[in-house]
Amino acid sequence: MLDDQTQVLRKPVFNYLFDLEVKKAIRYQYFLTLLFLELDSTESTTRKDEDDRWPQREQVRVLAGLLRDELRSTDVIGRQEDGRFSVLLHHADEVNTLRIGERLRRRIEDYAFSRGQEGRKTVSIGGACFPTSGNYPEDLLSAADQMLERAKEEGGNKVYLYT
């Protein structure tokens, strides 16, 4: 059920819960937001040394811990693939979603993954909110993915919500 490395839900479990939560949001008419988060790649002259000190798997583990610390206990976190995570925010409309996304972005940006400024990482976040971004799971998945790609294409360290 949980990813061994990050202790968050594995992709199939998260996807099952996501589908179920969208059905509940439709039935009971409440806001439900899907966020995709991914660490931005960092290129630097010390990249090899930095990677030796903080391998990607450790960065992913730390990112999962930061997400657990910053999110509500009722929010659901899953690992999708490599360094990509997904989050379900219950009862979060667009305004609250952007506030939460910015808080996550700043927390990750401020965290020292390793010593010095080279240890700083940033994250791109894309989101979609039911019912404004779509009414079906595949609509929300597509919209959140589009917003994540837009954030990455525009240099990363951004939060975009599909409207």
N, C-alpha and C positions, 0 to 999 in steps of 0.2 A: 504494500500500500504506500509506504514512504520510500523515497529515494534514499539509498544508503548514504550517499555523500552529503546531501543537504538537509535531510530530515523534513522535507516538504513532500507533498503528494506527487506521485509519479504521474506521467502524462495520461495514461489511460484512466486512472482514477479521477484526476482533475477533470478530464473531458466528460466523463460520466456524470460527475456532480454538476458541471457547468450546464449540461443539457437538462438535467433535473431542475436546477435552479431557474433556468429560463422558463421552463414550464410553470413553475410556481409563481414567478414574477408575472407571467401572462394571466394566470388564474386569479391571483390576488391583487393584481395591478399595483406593483411597487417597483421602484427604480432598482436596477441591477446593472453594475458596470463591470466590464471586462477590461483589464489592463494587461498589456504585454510590456515587459521590461527586458532590456539587454544592455550589458556593459558595453560601453563604447571602446573601440580599439584604440590603443595608445601607441604612437610611434615616437621613439626617442632614441638618442644615441646610446643610452644605457639599457635599451630594451632587453638584450640578452642577459645582462646581469640582473636586471629587475625580474625577468622571467625565472631565472635560477632561484631567486629568493622567494618569489611569490608565484608559483605555478598557477595556471588557469584554474585548476580544480580547487585550489585553496581560495582564490578570489570568488569563485562561484559559491563555495561553502560560506564564506563571510557575507556575501551578498544575501544569501538566504537568511542568515541570522539577522542582518539589518532589517530585512523585510518583516520578519517575525516580530522584532522589537518595535517597529514603527506602526504596524497595522493593528486593527482591533482583533480581539480574539475570535470574533464571528466572521472575519474575512477569511477567504480561502486562498492559499498559496500553492502553486504547482510548478514543477520543473517541466518545461516543454522539451527542450533539447539544448545541448551544449550550455551556453550561458544565457539562454532565454527562459524567463519565468513568466507565469501568468498569475493574475490575482483577480478574485471576484470580490467586489465591494457591494455588500447588501445595503439597500436603502440609501444609496448615494446618487444624488442628481448630478447634473453637469457642473454646477458651481462647487459642490463638495468634492467631486471627483478631481477637478483641476487643483483644488486646494491640497488634497491628499497627494496627488501626483507631484506637485511642486515640493511638498514637504519631503517626500521620498527622494526626489532628485537632489535637493539640497543636502539631505542627510548623507547620501552616498558620496556626493561631491566633497563634503567636509570630512569624511572618514579617511584616516590615514591607513591604507592597506599595507603599507610598509613605510620605512623611515624616509623622511624628506619629501619634497614636493613631487618626486617621481612616483611616490606611492599613492598619489591622488588618482582616483578614477571618476569617470562620469558615466551616466546612464541615459539611454534614450527610452522614452515611455510613450506608448500609443494606447489610446483607449476608445471604447465605444460603450454607450449607455442605452439600456432598454428603458423606455420604448423609443426614445428620440433618434437613436442611430440605427434601429432595426427591430423587427419583431420576431426574428428567428435566430437560433444559435449560429447558423452559417453567416447571416448578415453581420452579427456582432463580431465573429471571428475575422471576417474579411475586413470590416471597418477598422478594428483594432490593429490588424496587421498593416493596413495601408498607412495608418497614423504612425506606427512604429517605423516603417520604412521612410516616411517623410521626415521624421525626427532625425534618423540616421543620415539621410541624404543632405540635410541642412546643417551638418556638422556635429550632430549629437548634442547631448546635455540639454535636451528639450523635452517638453511634455506637450503632446497634441491629442485632442479629443475630437472624434468625428462628430460633426454637427450637421 
